[in-house]
Amino acid sequence: MATIMIVEDNDELRRLLADYLTKYGYHCIDLEKFNEVLTEFLETKPDLVLLDINLPSFDGFYWCRQIRKYSNCPIIFISAREGTMDQVLAIENGADDYITKPFSFEIVTAKVMSQLRRTMGEYALNQGEKVINFDGLKYYPEKLEMEFRGKVCELSKKEAAMIELLLERGNKVTSRDRLMEKMWDTDMFVDENTLNVYISRIRKVLKDLGISYAVETVRGAGYRMKNTWDENR
């Protein structure tokens, strides 16, 4: 049974969410002390967090950053803020998805199931550890880690989905639409800025590994990986 922590200061909405998700077999942590979000997270180790932005004391962006210091657990923002920048900020702070209020409980459930399917079931049947190797740049799906010449970087769920597809296709061009399909089950809130944010984040991760200019933009077509680290290739 997956555990979901609900961080929402509207008591009625929080209870309704918990009741609805419980009917689908999830165990819900109904958080009421909003200055102890991280403490509760570390103690209970939920499989997914539903996180409001407007909270007492510290906002959801702050708590998302704190959780990301310790875990790659899926985080879905639920907020009345509909602006593109709020959604971009959510992603930049480590969110995996964003749902605007008012919403249908069916949409919330579908997104929860999608995130949990990715994190808990996608590689469960694999025998041994899977690795995707592109000319020495390695990605380990089960650990959400990328490794290059002994140096390792951890990835968020969305970063992992993007780099997995790019590395699998290698020198072949991957369209923006295909990347969106890989990273999100729906493109309801996905726009140019959102995908661009993730491309920038992947480039930064690669730079941290000592690799520059490896994600090439193919104007009007999409992106592809280039081996920029092997001069003798």
ChimeraX commands (.cxc) that place a marker at each C-alpha (Angstrom):
marker #1 position 0.00,0.00,0.00 radius 0.5
marker #1 position 1.48,3.34,-1.07 radius 0.5
marker #1 position 1.55,6.19,1.45 radius 0.5
marker #1 position 0.58,9.72,0.43 radius 0.5
marker #1 position 1.27,12.78,2.56 radius 0.5
marker #1 position -1.25,15.60,2.02 radius 0.5
marker #1 position 0.00,19.09,2.87 radius 0.5
marker #1 position -3.06,21.32,2.44 radius 0.5
marker #1 position -4.23,23.96,4.95 radius 0.5
marker #1 position -7.86,23.87,3.82 radius 0.5
marker #1 position -9.23,21.36,6.32 radius 0.5
marker #1 position -12.26,20.36,4.26 radius 0.5
marker #1 position -10.29,19.87,1.05 radius 0.5
marker #1 position -7.59,17.93,2.89 radius 0.5
marker #1 position -10.15,15.54,4.39 radius 0.5
marker #1 position -11.92,15.10,1.06 radius 0.5
marker #1 position -8.64,14.28,-0.67 radius 0.5
marker #1 position -7.71,11.80,2.05 radius 0.5
marker #1 position -11.14,10.13,1.95 radius 0.5
marker #1 position -11.12,9.85,-1.84 radius 0.5
marker #1 position -7.59,8.45,-2.10 radius 0.5
marker #1 position -8.22,6.03,0.77 radius 0.5
marker #1 position -11.04,4.50,-1.27 radius 0.5
marker #1 position -8.43,3.61,-3.90 radius 0.5
marker #1 position -6.34,1.76,-1.35 radius 0.5
marker #1 position -3.80,4.47,-0.47 radius 0.5
marker #1 position -2.72,5.23,3.07 radius 0.5
marker #1 position -2.98,9.00,3.61 radius 0.5
marker #1 position -1.07,11.10,6.13 radius 0.5
marker #1 position -3.34,14.03,6.96 radius 0.5
marker #1 position -0.79,16.67,7.99 radius 0.5
marker #1 position -2.04,19.43,10.31 radius 0.5
marker #1 position 1.20,20.93,11.70 radius 0.5
marker #1 position 2.46,23.00,8.79 radius 0.5
marker #1 position 5.69,24.07,10.47 radius 0.5
marker #1 position 6.75,20.41,10.74 radius 0.5
marker #1 position 6.40,19.27,7.13 radius 0.5
marker #1 position 9.97,18.07,6.76 radius 0.5
marker #1 position 10.01,16.39,10.18 radius 0.5
marker #1 position 6.82,14.49,9.34 radius 0.5
marker #1 position 8.17,13.55,5.91 radius 0.5
marker #1 position 11.40,12.12,7.32 radius 0.5
marker #1 position 9.54,10.20,10.02 radius 0.5
marker #1 position 6.84,8.67,7.82 radius 0.5
marker #1 position 8.75,8.34,4.50 radius 0.5
marker #1 position 5.70,8.68,2.22 radius 0.5
marker #1 position 5.76,7.43,-1.35 radius 0.5
marker #1 position 4.25,10.67,-2.72 radius 0.5
marker #1 position 3.46,14.19,-1.48 radius 0.5
marker #1 position 0.50,16.39,-2.45 radius 0.5
marker #1 position 1.68,19.90,-1.62 radius 0.5
marker #1 position -0.18,23.21,-1.58 radius 0.5
marker #1 position 1.75,26.43,-2.31 radius 0.5
marker #1 position -0.04,28.82,0.05 radius 0.5
marker #1 position 0.75,27.51,3.52 radius 0.5
marker #1 position 1.24,29.12,6.95 radius 0.5
marker #1 position 4.79,30.19,7.88 radius 0.5
marker #1 position 6.59,28.79,4.80 radius 0.5
marker #1 position 5.15,28.22,1.34 radius 0.5
marker #1 position 5.11,24.99,-0.62 radius 0.5
marker #1 position 8.15,25.99,-2.70 radius 0.5
marker #1 position 10.21,26.13,0.50 radius 0.5
marker #1 position 9.03,22.73,1.72 radius 0.5
marker #1 position 9.59,21.19,-1.71 radius 0.5
marker #1 position 13.21,22.35,-1.63 radius 0.5
marker #1 position 13.67,20.93,1.87 radius 0.5
marker #1 position 12.27,17.53,0.87 radius 0.5
marker #1 position 14.48,17.44,-2.23 radius 0.5
marker #1 position 17.57,17.60,0.01 radius 0.5
marker #1 position 16.67,14.13,1.27 radius 0.5
marker #1 position 14.45,12.41,-1.28 radius 0.5
marker #1 position 13.37,12.07,-4.92 radius 0.5
marker #1 position 9.86,11.14,-3.77 radius 0.5
marker #1 position 7.25,12.39,-6.30 radius 0.5
marker #1 position 5.81,15.79,-5.34 radius 0.5
marker #1 position 2.61,17.07,-6.94 radius 0.5
marker #1 position 1.67,20.70,-6.29 radius 0.5
marker #1 position -2.01,21.51,-5.83 radius 0.5
marker #1 position -2.71,25.23,-6.00 radius 0.5
marker #1 position -5.21,27.90,-6.93 radius 0.5
marker #1 position -2.39,29.74,-8.71 radius 0.5
marker #1 position -2.85,29.29,-12.44 radius 0.5
marker #1 position 0.01,31.43,-13.75 radius 0.5
marker #1 position 2.71,29.93,-15.94 radius 0.5
marker #1 position 5.47,31.32,-13.72 radius 0.5
marker #1 position 4.03,29.58,-10.64 radius 0.5
marker #1 position 4.12,26.29,-12.53 radius 0.5
marker #1 position 7.67,26.96,-13.74 radius 0.5
marker #1 position 8.72,27.85,-10.18 radius 0.5
marker #1 position 7.20,24.60,-8.95 radius 0.5
marker #1 position 9.28,22.63,-11.43 radius 0.5
marker #1 position 12.43,24.62,-10.66 radius 0.5
marker #1 position 11.96,23.86,-6.97 radius 0.5
marker #1 position 11.70,20.12,-7.63 radius 0.5
marker #1 position 8.03,19.33,-8.32 radius 0.5
marker #1 position 7.02,16.45,-10.59 radius 0.5
marker #1 position 3.56,17.72,-11.53 radius 0.5
marker #1 position 1.14,20.60,-10.93 radius 0.5
marker #1 position -2.64,20.59,-10.50 radius 0.5
marker #1 position -4.67,23.81,-10.41 radius 0.5
marker #1 position -7.71,24.32,-8.18 radius 0.5
marker #1 position -10.55,23.70,-8.56 radius 0.5
marker #1 position -9.85,20.17,-9.75 radius 0.5
marker #1 position -11.64,16.88,-10.09 radius 0.5
marker #1 position -10.63,14.12,-7.68 radius 0.5
marker #1 position -10.40,11.80,-10.67 radius 0.5
marker #1 position -7.60,13.93,-12.15 radius 0.5
marker #1 position -5.73,13.94,-8.84 radius 0.5
marker #1 position -6.05,10.17,-8.55 radius 0.5
marker #1 position -4.90,9.63,-12.14 radius 0.5
marker #1 position -1.81,11.79,-11.61 radius 0.5
marker #1 position -1.02,10.09,-8.30 radius 0.5
marker #1 position -1.30,6.68,-9.95 radius 0.5
marker #1 position 0.90,7.82,-12.83 radius 0.5
marker #1 position 3.69,9.08,-10.57 radius 0.5
marker #1 position 3.59,5.98,-8.37 radius 0.5
marker #1 position 3.61,3.73,-11.42 radius 0.5
marker #1 position 6.80,5.41,-12.59 radius 0.5
marker #1 position 8.56,5.27,-9.25 radius 0.5
marker #1 position 7.34,1.97,-7.79 radius 0.5
marker #1 position 6.51,-0.27,-10.71 radius 0.5
marker #1 position 8.38,0.72,-13.84 radius 0.5
marker #1 position 11.50,-1.39,-13.24 radius 0.5
marker #1 position 10.17,-3.91,-10.73 radius 0.5
marker #1 position 10.36,-6.81,-13.17 radius 0.5
marker #1 position 13.89,-6.17,-14.36 radius 0.5
marker #1 position 16.48,-8.81,-13.62 radius 0.5
marker #1 position 19.64,-7.15,-12.37 radius 0.5
marker #1 position 20.44,-3.47,-12.59 radius 0.5
marker #1 position 19.52,-1.72,-15.81 radius 0.5
marker #1 position 22.02,0.73,-17.29 radius 0.5
marker #1 position 21.82,2.93,-20.37 radius 0.5
marker #1 position 25.28,3.66,-21.73 radius 0.5
marker #1 position 25.98,6.36,-24.32 radius 0.5
marker #1 position 29.71,6.44,-25.08 radius 0.5
marker #1 position 30.64,6.18,-21.40 radius 0.5
marker #1 position 27.86,8.42,-20.06 radius 0.5
marker #1 position 25.76,6.03,-17.99 radius 0.5
marker #1 position 22.24,6.35,-16.57 radius 0.5
marker #1 position 20.92,3.93,-13.91 radius 0.5
marker #1 position 17.07,3.99,-13.99 radius 0.5
marker #1 position 16.62,2.07,-10.75 radius 0.5
marker #1 position 18.72,4.57,-8.81 radius 0.5
marker #1 position 17.87,7.72,-10.82 radius 0.5
marker #1 position 21.59,8.37,-11.11 radius 0.5
marker #1 position 23.87,9.43,-13.94 radius 0.5
marker #1 position 27.56,8.51,-13.88 radius 0.5
marker #1 position 30.51,9.70,-15.91 radius 0.5
marker #1 position 34.11,8.71,-15.27 radius 0.5
marker #1 position 33.44,7.87,-11.63 radius 0.5
marker #1 position 31.42,10.99,-10.83 radius 0.5
marker #1 position 27.73,10.52,-9.96 radius 0.5
marker #1 position 24.75,12.92,-9.99 radius 0.5
marker #1 position 21.23,12.22,-8.74 radius 0.5
marker #1 position 18.23,13.17,-10.90 radius 0.5
marker #1 position 14.64,14.14,-10.22 radius 0.5
marker #1 position 11.91,11.97,-11.77 radius 0.5
marker #1 position 11.31,14.34,-14.68 radius 0.5
marker #1 position 15.04,14.86,-15.30 radius 0.5
marker #1 position 15.46,11.09,-15.29 radius 0.5
marker #1 position 12.65,10.59,-17.82 radius 0.5
marker #1 position 14.20,13.17,-20.13 radius 0.5
marker #1 position 17.78,11.90,-19.97 radius 0.5
marker #1 position 16.64,8.28,-20.36 radius 0.5
marker #1 position 14.94,9.05,-23.66 radius 0.5
marker #1 position 17.78,11.24,-24.92 radius 0.5
marker #1 position 20.42,8.64,-24.10 radius 0.5
marker #1 position 18.38,5.77,-25.57 radius 0.5
marker #1 position 18.04,7.65,-28.86 radius 0.5
marker #1 position 21.61,8.92,-28.78 radius 0.5
marker #1 position 22.49,10.73,-32.02 radius 0.5
marker #1 position 18.91,10.54,-33.28 radius 0.5
marker #1 position 16.80,13.68,-32.94 radius 0.5
marker #1 position 14.10,13.50,-30.27 radius 0.5
marker #1 position 11.14,15.81,-30.83 radius 0.5
marker #1 position 9.78,18.11,-28.13 radius 0.5
marker #1 position 6.42,16.33,-28.38 radius 0.5
marker #1 position 8.06,12.97,-27.75 radius 0.5
marker #1 position 9.90,14.33,-24.72 radius 0.5
marker #1 position 6.64,15.73,-23.33 radius 0.5
marker #1 position 4.91,12.41,-23.88 radius 0.5
marker #1 position 7.71,10.65,-22.00 radius 0.5
marker #1 position 7.76,13.09,-19.10 radius 0.5
marker #1 position 4.05,13.74,-18.65 radius 0.5
marker #1 position 0.98,11.58,-19.19 radius 0.5
marker #1 position -0.89,14.75,-20.13 radius 0.5
marker #1 position 0.21,18.03,-21.71 radius 0.5
marker #1 position -2.55,20.02,-19.97 radius 0.5
marker #1 position -0.15,22.51,-18.39 radius 0.5
marker #1 position 3.02,21.85,-20.32 radius 0.5
marker #1 position 4.29,24.78,-22.39 radius 0.5
marker #1 position 7.53,25.90,-24.02 radius 0.5
marker #1 position 8.92,27.39,-20.81 radius 0.5
marker #1 position 8.35,24.20,-18.86 radius 0.5
marker #1 position 10.28,21.96,-21.24 radius 0.5
marker #1 position 13.00,24.58,-21.61 radius 0.5
marker #1 position 13.45,24.59,-17.84 radius 0.5
marker #1 position 14.15,20.85,-17.88 radius 0.5
marker #1 position 16.54,21.10,-20.83 radius 0.5
marker #1 position 18.47,23.73,-18.85 radius 0.5
marker #1 position 18.48,21.52,-15.77 radius 0.5
marker #1 position 19.80,18.54,-17.72 radius 0.5
marker #1 position 22.56,20.68,-19.20 radius 0.5
marker #1 position 23.50,21.84,-15.71 radius 0.5
marker #1 position 23.64,18.25,-14.42 radius 0.5
marker #1 position 25.88,17.30,-17.32 radius 0.5
marker #1 position 28.08,20.32,-16.64 radius 0.5
marker #1 position 28.40,19.18,-13.02 radius 0.5
marker #1 position 29.70,15.89,-14.43 radius 0.5
marker #1 position 32.23,17.75,-16.54 radius 0.5
marker #1 position 30.32,17.59,-19.86 radius 0.5
marker #1 position 29.40,20.68,-21.89 radius 0.5
marker #1 position 27.32,21.18,-25.05 radius 0.5
marker #1 position 26.20,17.53,-25.15 radius 0.5
marker #1 position 22.46,18.30,-25.51 radius 0.5
marker #1 position 22.20,19.84,-28.96 radius 0.5
marker #1 position 19.18,21.87,-30.06 radius 0.5
marker #1 position 18.08,20.96,-33.58 radius 0.5
marker #1 position 16.09,23.98,-34.71 radius 0.5
marker #1 position 12.51,23.12,-35.58 radius 0.5
marker #1 position 13.01,19.43,-34.79 radius 0.5
marker #1 position 13.98,18.85,-31.14 radius 0.5
marker #1 position 17.13,17.70,-29.35 radius 0.5
marker #1 position 19.84,15.07,-29.62 radius 0.5
marker #1 position 22.87,13.91,-27.66 radius 0.5
marker #1 position 26.39,14.56,-28.92 radius 0.5
marker #1 position 29.61,13.04,-27.70 radius 0.5
marker #1 position 31.53,16.23,-26.85 radius 0.5
marker #1 position 33.89,14.58,-24.37 radius 0.5
marker #1 position 35.82,12.15,-26.57 radius 0.5
marker #1 position 38.15,14.11,-28.83 radius 0.5
marker #1 position 39.41,10.96,-30.56 radius 0.5
marker #1 position 35.99,9.67,-31.47 radius 0.5
marker link #1:1,2 radius 0.2
marker link #1:2,3 radius 0.2
marker link #1:3,4 radius 0.2
marker link #1:4,5 radius 0.2
marker link #1:5,6 radius 0.2
marker link #1:6,7 radius 0.2
marker link #1:7,8 radius 0.2
marker link #1:8,9 radius 0.2
marker link #1:9,10 radius 0.2
marker link #1:10,11 radius 0.2
marker link #1:11,12 radius 0.2
marker link #1:12,13 radius 0.2
marker link #1:13,14 radius 0.2
marker link #1:14,15 radius 0.2
marker link #1:15,16 radius 0.2
marker link #1:16,17 radius 0.2
marker link #1:17,18 radius 0.2
marker link #1:18,19 radius 0.2
marker link #1:19,20 radius 0.2
marker link #1:20,21 radius 0.2
marker link #1:21,22 radius 0.2
marker link #1:22,23 radius 0.2
marker link #1:23,24 radius 0.2
marker link #1:24,25 radius 0.2
marker link #1:25,26 radius 0.2
marker link #1:26,27 radius 0.2
marker link #1:27,28 radius 0.2
marker link #1:28,29 radius 0.2
marker link #1:29,30 radius 0.2
marker link #1:30,31 radius 0.2
marker link #1:31,32 radius 0.2
marker link #1:32,33 radius 0.2
marker link #1:33,34 radius 0.2
marker link #1:34,35 radius 0.2
marker link #1:35,36 radius 0.2
marker link #1:36,37 radius 0.2
marker link #1:37,38 radius 0.2
marker link #1:38,39 radius 0.2
marker link #1:39,40 radius 0.2
marker link #1:40,41 radius 0.2
marker link #1:41,42 radius 0.2
marker link #1:42,43 radius 0.2
marker link #1:43,44 radius 0.2
marker link #1:44,45 radius 0.2
marker link #1:45,46 radius 0.2
marker link #1:46,47 radius 0.2
marker link #1:47,48 radius 0.2
marker link #1:48,49 radius 0.2
marker link #1:49,50 radius 0.2
marker link #1:50,51 radius 0.2
marker link #1:51,52 radius 0.2
marker link #1:52,53 radius 0.2
marker link #1:53,54 radius 0.2
marker link #1:54,55 radius 0.2
marker link #1:55,56 radius 0.2
marker link #1:56,57 radius 0.2
marker link #1:57,58 radius 0.2
marker link #1:58,59 radius 0.2
marker link #1:59,60 radius 0.2
marker link #1:60,61 radius 0.2
marker link #1:61,62 radius 0.2
marker link #1:62,63 radius 0.2
marker link #1:63,64 radius 0.2
marker link #1:64,65 radius 0.2
marker link #1:65,66 radius 0.2
marker link #1:66,67 radius 0.2
marker link #1:67,68 radius 0.2
marker link #1:68,69 radius 0.2
marker link #1:69,70 radius 0.2
marker link #1:70,71 radius 0.2
marker link #1:71,72 radius 0.2
marker link #1:72,73 radius 0.2
marker link #1:73,74 radius 0.2
marker link #1:74,75 radius 0.2
marker link #1:75,76 radius 0.2
marker link #1:76,77 radius 0.2
marker link #1:77,78 radius 0.2
marker link #1:78,79 radius 0.2
marker link #1:79,80 radius 0.2
marker link #1:80,81 radius 0.2
marker link #1:81,82 radius 0.2
marker link #1:82,83 radius 0.2
marker link #1:83,84 radius 0.2
marker link #1:84,85 radius 0.2
marker link #1:85,86 radius 0.2
marker link #1:86,87 radius 0.2
marker link #1:87,88 radius 0.2
marker link #1:88,89 radius 0.2
marker link #1:89,90 radius 0.2
marker link #1:90,91 radius 0.2
marker link #1:91,92 radius 0.2
marker link #1:92,93 radius 0.2
marker link #1:93,94 radius 0.2
marker link #1:94,95 radius 0.2
marker link #1:95,96 radius 0.2
marker link #1:96,97 radius 0.2
marker link #1:97,98 radius 0.2
marker link #1:98,99 radius 0.2
marker link #1:99,100 radius 0.2
marker link #1:100,101 radius 0.2
marker link #1:101,102 radius 0.2
marker link #1:102,103 radius 0.2
marker link #1:103,104 radius 0.2
marker link #1:104,105 radius 0.2
marker link #1:105,106 radius 0.2
marker link #1:106,107 radius 0.2
marker link #1:107,108 radius 0.2
marker link #1:108,109 radius 0.2
marker link #1:109,110 radius 0.2
marker link #1:110,111 radius 0.2
marker link #1:111,112 radius 0.2
marker link #1:112,113 radius 0.2
marker link #1:113,114 radius 0.2
marker link #1:114,115 radius 0.2
marker link #1:115,116 radius 0.2
marker link #1:116,117 radius 0.2
marker link #1:117,118 radius 0.2
marker link #1:118,119 radius 0.2
marker link #1:119,120 radius 0.2
marker link #1:120,121 radius 0.2
marker link #1:121,122 radius 0.2
marker link #1:122,123 radius 0.2
marker link #1:123,124 radius 0.2
marker link #1:124,125 radius 0.2
marker link #1:125,126 radius 0.2
marker link #1:126,127 radius 0.2
marker link #1:127,128 radius 0.2
marker link #1:128,129 radius 0.2
marker link #1:129,130 radius 0.2
marker link #1:130,131 radius 0.2
marker link #1:131,132 radius 0.2
marker link #1:132,133 radius 0.2
marker link #1:133,134 radius 0.2
marker link #1:134,135 radius 0.2
marker link #1:135,136 radius 0.2
marker link #1:136,137 radius 0.2
marker link #1:137,138 radius 0.2
marker link #1:138,139 radius 0.2
marker link #1:139,140 radius 0.2
marker link #1:140,141 radius 0.2
marker link #1:141,142 radius 0.2
marker link #1:142,143 radius 0.2
marker link #1:143,144 radius 0.2
marker link #1:144,145 radius 0.2
marker link #1:145,146 radius 0.2
marker link #1:146,147 radius 0.2
marker link #1:147,148 radius 0.2
marker link #1:148,149 radius 0.2
marker link #1:149,150 radius 0.2
marker link #1:150,151 radius 0.2
marker link #1:151,152 radius 0.2
marker link #1:152,153 radius 0.2
marker link #1:153,154 radius 0.2
marker link #1:154,155 radius 0.2
marker link #1:155,156 radius 0.2
marker link #1:156,157 radius 0.2
marker link #1:157,158 radius 0.2
marker link #1:158,159 radius 0.2
marker link #1:159,160 radius 0.2
marker link #1:160,161 radius 0.2
marker link #1:161,162 radius 0.2
marker link #1:162,163 radius 0.2
marker link #1:163,164 radius 0.2
marker link #1:164,165 radius 0.2
marker link #1:165,166 radius 0.2
marker link #1:166,167 radius 0.2
marker link #1:167,168 radius 0.2
marker link #1:168,169 radius 0.2
marker link #1:169,170 radius 0.2
marker link #1:170,171 radius 0.2
marker link #1:171,172 radius 0.2
marker link #1:172,173 radius 0.2
marker link #1:173,174 radius 0.2
marker link #1:174,175 radius 0.2
marker link #1:175,176 radius 0.2
marker link #1:176,177 radius 0.2
marker link #1:177,178 radius 0.2
marker link #1:178,179 radius 0.2
marker link #1:179,180 radius 0.2
marker link #1:180,181 radius 0.2
marker link #1:181,182 radius 0.2
marker link #1:182,183 radius 0.2
marker link #1:183,184 radius 0.2
marker link #1:184,185 radius 0.2
marker link #1:185,186 radius 0.2
marker link #1:186,187 radius 0.2
marker link #1:187,188 radius 0.2
marker link #1:188,189 radius 0.2
marker link #1:189,190 radius 0.2
marker link #1:190,191 radius 0.2
marker link #1:191,192 radius 0.2
marker link #1:192,193 radius 0.2
marker link #1:193,194 radius 0.2
marker link #1:194,195 radius 0.2
marker link #1:195,196 radius 0.2
marker link #1:196,197 radius 0.2
marker link #1:197,198 radius 0.2
marker link #1:198,199 radius 0.2
marker link #1:199,200 radius 0.2
marker link #1:200,201 radius 0.2
marker link #1:201,202 radius 0.2
marker link #1:202,203 radius 0.2
marker link #1:203,204 radius 0.2
marker link #1:204,205 radius 0.2
marker link #1:205,206 radius 0.2
marker link #1:206,207 radius 0.2
marker link #1:207,208 radius 0.2
marker link #1:208,209 radius 0.2
marker link #1:209,210 radius 0.2
marker link #1:210,211 radius 0.2
marker link #1:211,212 radius 0.2
marker link #1:212,213 radius 0.2
marker link #1:213,214 radius 0.2
marker link #1:214,215 radius 0.2
marker link #1:215,216 radius 0.2
marker link #1:216,217 radius 0.2
marker link #1:217,218 radius 0.2
marker link #1:218,219 radius 0.2
marker link #1:219,220 radius 0.2
marker link #1:220,221 radius 0.2
marker link #1:221,222 radius 0.2
marker link #1:222,223 radius 0.2
marker link #1:223,224 radius 0.2
marker link #1:224,225 radius 0.2
marker link #1:225,226 radius 0.2
marker link #1:226,227 radius 0.2
marker link #1:227,228 radius 0.2
marker link #1:228,229 radius 0.2
marker link #1:229,230 radius 0.2
marker link #1:230,231 radius 0.2
marker link #1:231,232 radius 0.2
marker link #1:232,233 radius 0.2
view
